[in-house]
Amino acid sequence: MSPRSHLVLCILLGILLSFHTRADPQTRVNLNTASTEKLAETLSGVGPAKARNIILFRLENGPFKSIDELALVSGISQRIVEKNRKRITLK
């Protein structure tokens, strides 16, 4: 495969993956009941590792009482919280 063909293939793959991994802004997720998979697929900037951290935090500290508590989870910044605020429910 030529370097140019390889570059084109990488660009196309990147474009396809970006559409697949984008969280739908209309989809909502309950922080207190969602699975690792649901958190990772719904929240922008949250993959499987951060989703596991959310679950562990929930198990150790009980249910989330506010969306802002999400920033206390290892790996979750305030920016990620703000980016996802409209996607998150607690009930």
Helices and strands as residue ranges (DSSP letters): H 3-21, E 29-30, H 36-42, H 48-61, G 67-72, H 78-84, G 85-87, E 88-89
